[in-house]
Amino acid sequence: MGKLFLTIPLMLVLVGLAPVKAAAQTPGRSIAGKITSASGSPIPNAKLTIKNLTSAATIEINGNDNGTFIVSDLAPAKYEITAVAPDFTPAHATVTITANADQVAGIVLYPIKDTGQSVSGVINSKSVSELPLNGRSASDLAALEPGVATARTQSSGQGQYGYGTQMTISGGRPRQNDAMLDKISVNDYANGPPGSALGVNLGADAVEQFSVLTSNYPALYGRSSGGIIGASTRSGTNHLHASVFEFIRNSAFDARNFFDRAKPPFRRNQFGASVGGPIRKDRTFFSGRMRGFVNPWA
């Protein structure tokens, strides 16, 4: 019996010392990347938040001085990366981590526009081309923004006041506004908006972007106690492009007014062509447009 009591503890010790196969663990993966501006310059010390969309766990880190970052020991899952930096709008990116691969994420931050809390509106080239503007006048784009209205009490086409469209911005007088083309003031001799003899500005299709600053605009804008009406023209590219177009307005496409016995005839055909391309690749470009009318009043 004495031998039996000594054998049992010895067996327990041997069992405790026996090797046990450990459960396999999946190694953590990493996300590396770089924070840059729209121009490609690195943004240093950006604040990043990495959120596991499955478990809702978050990790907060700061980017390096050269804009790079790396986060290690991440479990396989889908992650949302949020990057924040002063004077830039926050940006988000979604990355999926798998068990057998690391991931790379490049995040681009865009500068905050109108940091002076100015009230403004911007119309891009697609809207300029597709909006049904009467006469295809570029100046009509300004009246689409809040706080801007045509001054109907002051008719256009008066020789002593110029021929541009008279507009009031945030209640100001039409002569208090400043019209700018590619950042150059183009007001007429009476400090009014420019306009042809018909009272319109042709060439809406040559406009890349149209903006209206209605109030509280930054100090870099001067010459005006009213609003700022700005337009930037389209530029050529490294590839030669050309097109022809025609905008048609015809009473055949109109419905009869309730009070008209017959539809009044109306035909307006506006045609034109555009061409753009490189003069010196990656350095100098050209872009031009030509427009015309056919039967503008009939």
C-alpha positions as CSV (number, residue, x, y, z in Angstrom):
1,M,0.0,0.0,0.0
2,G,2.9,2.4,0.7
3,K,4.2,1.9,-2.8
4,L,0.8,2.6,-4.3
5,F,0.5,6.0,-2.4
6,L,4.0,7.0,-3.7
7,T,3.2,6.0,-7.3
8,I,0.0,8.1,-7.7
9,P,1.6,11.5,-6.9
10,L,4.5,10.7,-9.1
11,M,2.1,10.0,-12.0
12,L,0.3,13.3,-11.5
13,V,3.6,15.2,-11.6
14,L,4.6,13.4,-14.8
15,V,1.2,14.2,-16.4
16,G,1.6,17.9,-15.4
17,L,5.0,18.0,-17.1
18,A,3.8,16.4,-20.3
19,P,3.9,18.8,-23.3
20,V,0.6,20.2,-24.4
21,K,0.0,21.4,-28.0
22,A,-0.9,25.1,-27.9
23,A,-3.8,26.4,-29.9
24,A,-2.7,28.2,-33.1
25,Q,-3.1,32.0,-33.1
26,T,-3.6,34.2,-36.1
27,P,-0.8,36.9,-36.3
28,G,-2.0,40.5,-36.3
29,R,-1.9,42.5,-39.5
30,S,-1.2,46.1,-40.2
31,I,-2.4,49.1,-42.1
32,A,0.2,51.5,-43.5
33,G,-0.3,54.6,-45.6
34,K,0.3,58.3,-46.2
35,I,-1.8,61.4,-45.7
36,T,-1.4,64.0,-48.5
37,S,-3.1,67.1,-49.8
38,A,-4.8,67.4,-53.2
39,S,-1.5,68.7,-54.6
40,G,0.4,65.6,-53.4
41,S,2.2,67.3,-50.5
42,P,2.4,65.3,-47.3
43,I,0.3,66.5,-44.3
44,P,2.3,66.0,-41.1
45,N,0.9,65.0,-37.7
46,A,-2.6,64.3,-38.9
47,K,-4.9,62.7,-36.3
48,L,-6.2,59.3,-37.3
49,T,-9.0,57.2,-35.9
50,I,-9.1,53.5,-36.9
51,K,-12.5,51.9,-36.1
52,N,-13.2,48.2,-36.3
53,L,-16.7,48.1,-38.0
54,T,-17.4,44.6,-36.6
55,S,-16.5,45.2,-32.9
56,A,-16.7,49.0,-32.9
57,A,-13.3,49.1,-31.2
58,T,-11.3,52.2,-32.1
59,I,-7.6,53.2,-32.1
60,E,-6.4,56.8,-32.2
61,I,-2.9,57.7,-33.4
62,N,-1.0,60.7,-34.9
63,G,0.7,60.5,-38.3
64,N,4.4,61.1,-38.7
65,D,6.1,64.3,-39.7
66,N,6.3,63.1,-43.3
67,G,2.6,62.2,-43.4
68,T,3.0,58.5,-43.1
69,F,1.4,56.2,-40.5
70,I,1.3,52.5,-39.6
71,V,-1.1,50.6,-37.3
72,S,-0.1,47.1,-36.3
73,D,-1.6,44.0,-34.5
74,L,-5.1,44.4,-36.2
75,A,-7.5,41.5,-36.3
76,P,-9.0,40.5,-39.6
77,A,-12.1,42.8,-40.1
78,K,-13.3,45.8,-42.0
79,Y,-11.9,49.1,-40.7
80,E,-12.9,52.7,-41.2
81,I,-10.0,55.2,-41.1
82,T,-10.8,58.9,-40.4
83,A,-8.1,61.5,-40.9
84,V,-8.3,65.0,-39.5
85,A,-5.9,67.9,-39.9
86,P,-6.2,71.7,-39.3
87,D,-7.5,73.7,-42.2
88,F,-8.5,70.5,-44.0
89,T,-11.9,68.8,-44.3
90,P,-11.9,65.3,-42.6
91,A,-11.5,62.3,-44.9
92,H,-12.6,58.7,-44.6
93,A,-11.4,55.5,-46.1
94,T,-12.5,51.9,-45.6
95,V,-10.0,49.0,-45.6
96,T,-10.6,45.3,-45.2
97,I,-7.9,43.3,-43.3
98,T,-7.6,39.6,-44.2
99,A,-5.7,36.9,-42.3
100,N,-2.9,36.6,-44.8
101,A,-2.2,40.2,-46.1
102,D,-1.4,43.6,-44.8
103,Q,-3.1,46.7,-46.3
104,V,-2.0,50.1,-47.6
105,A,-4.3,53.1,-47.5
106,G,-3.6,56.5,-49.1
107,I,-5.8,59.3,-47.8
108,V,-6.2,62.7,-49.5
109,L,-7.3,65.8,-47.6
110,Y,-8.8,68.8,-49.2
111,P,-8.5,72.3,-47.8
112,I,-11.4,74.0,-46.2
113,K,-12.9,76.6,-48.5
114,D,-13.9,80.0,-47.2
115,T,-12.4,79.7,-43.8
116,G,-13.6,83.2,-43.1
117,Q,-17.2,81.9,-42.9
118,S,-18.2,83.6,-46.1
119,V,-21.5,82.7,-47.6
120,S,-21.0,81.5,-51.2
121,G,-22.3,79.1,-53.9
122,V,-20.3,77.2,-56.5
123,I,-21.6,75.8,-59.8
124,N,-19.4,73.3,-61.6
125,S,-18.9,72.9,-65.4
126,K,-21.4,70.0,-65.7
127,S,-24.2,72.2,-64.3
128,V,-23.1,75.1,-66.5
129,S,-23.4,72.9,-69.6
130,E,-26.7,71.2,-68.7
131,L,-28.7,74.0,-67.2
132,P,-31.4,75.4,-69.6
133,L,-30.1,79.0,-69.6
134,N,-32.1,81.5,-71.6
135,G,-29.7,82.7,-74.3
136,R,-26.9,80.6,-72.8
137,S,-25.8,83.6,-70.9
138,A,-23.1,83.0,-68.2
139,S,-24.4,85.8,-66.1
140,D,-27.8,84.0,-65.6
141,L,-25.9,81.4,-63.4
142,A,-25.5,84.0,-60.6
143,A,-29.3,84.3,-60.2
144,L,-29.5,80.6,-59.3
145,E,-27.8,81.2,-55.9
146,P,-29.6,82.1,-52.7
147,G,-29.7,85.8,-52.0
148,V,-29.2,86.8,-55.6
149,A,-32.0,88.3,-57.7
150,T,-32.4,90.3,-60.9
151,A,-33.0,94.0,-60.3
152,R,-36.2,94.3,-62.3
153,T,-36.6,98.0,-61.5
154,Q,-33.4,98.7,-63.5
155,S,-33.6,97.6,-67.0
156,S,-30.6,96.2,-68.9
157,G,-29.4,97.7,-72.1
158,Q,-29.3,101.3,-71.1
159,G,-26.3,103.0,-72.8
160,Q,-25.6,105.3,-69.8
161,Y,-25.4,102.3,-67.4
162,G,-24.0,99.5,-69.6
163,Y,-25.7,96.4,-70.9
164,G,-24.9,93.8,-68.2
165,T,-27.6,92.0,-66.2
166,Q,-28.5,94.1,-63.2
167,M,-28.4,92.0,-60.0
168,T,-28.9,92.6,-56.4
169,I,-26.9,90.4,-54.0
170,S,-28.0,90.3,-50.3
171,G,-30.0,93.4,-50.8
172,G,-27.1,95.5,-52.2
173,R,-27.3,97.8,-55.2
174,P,-26.3,96.4,-58.6
175,R,-23.4,98.9,-58.9
176,Q,-21.9,97.6,-55.7
177,N,-21.0,94.1,-57.1
178,D,-17.8,93.1,-58.6
179,A,-17.7,90.7,-61.6
180,M,-14.4,88.7,-62.0
181,L,-13.1,86.5,-64.8
182,D,-10.1,84.4,-63.8
183,K,-9.6,86.6,-60.8
184,I,-9.6,89.8,-62.9
185,S,-12.3,92.4,-62.4
186,V,-14.3,92.9,-65.6
187,N,-16.9,95.5,-64.5
188,D,-17.9,97.9,-67.2
189,Y,-17.3,101.6,-67.3
190,A,-20.3,102.3,-65.0
191,N,-19.1,99.7,-62.4
192,G,-21.8,97.3,-63.5
193,P,-21.6,93.7,-64.7
194,P,-20.3,93.2,-68.3
195,G,-22.8,92.4,-71.1
196,S,-23.2,92.5,-74.8
197,A,-25.6,94.7,-76.8
198,L,-28.2,92.1,-76.2
199,G,-27.7,92.3,-72.4
200,V,-26.2,88.8,-72.1
201,N,-22.8,87.2,-71.8
202,L,-22.3,84.5,-74.3
203,G,-19.9,81.6,-73.7
204,A,-21.4,79.7,-70.8
205,D,-19.8,76.6,-72.2
206,A,-16.4,78.1,-71.8
207,V,-16.9,78.4,-68.0
208,E,-15.3,75.8,-65.9
209,Q,-16.6,77.0,-62.5
210,F,-19.0,79.8,-61.5
211,S,-19.1,81.1,-57.9
212,V,-21.0,83.8,-56.1
213,L,-19.8,85.3,-52.8
214,T,-22.8,87.0,-51.2
215,S,-21.4,88.2,-47.8
216,N,-18.5,87.9,-45.3
217,Y,-16.0,87.1,-48.0
218,P,-12.3,87.2,-47.0
219,A,-10.0,90.2,-47.3
220,L,-8.4,89.1,-50.5
221,Y,-11.5,90.4,-52.3
222,G,-11.8,94.1,-52.6
223,R,-13.4,96.8,-54.8
224,S,-16.9,95.8,-53.7
225,S,-19.4,96.5,-50.9
226,G,-21.8,94.1,-52.5
227,G,-21.3,90.6,-53.8
228,I,-18.5,88.9,-55.8
229,I,-19.5,87.2,-59.1
230,G,-16.6,85.0,-60.2
231,A,-16.0,82.8,-63.2
232,S,-13.0,80.7,-64.3
233,T,-12.5,79.6,-67.9
234,R,-11.8,76.1,-69.0
235,S,-8.2,75.0,-69.7
236,G,-6.7,72.7,-72.3
237,T,-5.2,69.4,-71.5
238,N,-2.3,67.2,-72.7
239,H,-4.6,65.7,-75.2
240,L,-6.2,67.4,-78.2
241,H,-10.0,67.6,-77.9
242,A,-12.6,69.2,-80.2
243,S,-16.3,69.2,-80.4
244,V,-19.3,70.9,-82.1
245,F,-22.6,71.6,-80.5
246,E,-26.0,73.1,-81.0
247,F,-28.7,74.2,-78.5
248,I,-32.2,74.2,-80.0
249,R,-35.2,76.0,-78.7
250,N,-38.3,75.7,-80.9
251,S,-42.0,76.2,-80.4
252,A,-42.6,72.7,-81.8
253,F,-41.3,71.3,-78.5
254,D,-43.5,73.7,-76.4
255,A,-47.0,73.2,-75.0
256,R,-49.7,75.7,-75.8
257,N,-50.4,78.3,-73.2
258,F,-53.9,78.0,-71.7
259,F,-54.8,81.5,-73.0
260,D,-53.3,81.1,-76.5
261,R,-55.4,79.9,-79.4
262,A,-52.2,78.8,-81.1
263,K,-48.6,78.5,-80.0
264,P,-46.6,81.6,-80.9
265,P,-43.8,80.7,-83.2
266,F,-40.3,80.7,-81.7
267,R,-37.1,79.4,-83.1
268,R,-33.6,79.8,-81.7
269,N,-30.6,77.8,-82.7
270,Q,-27.3,78.4,-80.9
271,F,-24.4,76.5,-82.4
272,G,-20.7,76.5,-81.8
273,A,-17.4,74.6,-81.6
274,S,-14.7,74.1,-79.1
275,V,-11.1,73.0,-79.3
276,G,-8.3,72.6,-76.7
277,G,-5.0,70.9,-76.3
278,P,-1.3,71.2,-75.4
279,I,1.2,73.8,-76.6
280,R,3.9,72.4,-74.4
281,K,3.1,69.1,-72.7
282,D,2.5,69.4,-68.9
283,R,3.2,73.2,-69.1
284,T,1.2,75.3,-71.5
285,F,-2.2,74.7,-73.0
286,F,-4.8,76.4,-75.2
287,S,-8.6,76.3,-75.2
288,G,-11.1,78.2,-77.3
289,R,-14.7,78.3,-78.2
290,M,-16.8,79.8,-81.0
291,R,-20.5,80.5,-80.9
292,G,-23.2,81.8,-83.2
293,F,-27.0,82.4,-83.6
294,V,-29.5,81.3,-86.2
295,N,-32.9,83.0,-86.3
296,P,-32.6,84.4,-82.7
297,W,-35.9,86.2,-82.7
298,A,-38.2,84.4,-85.2
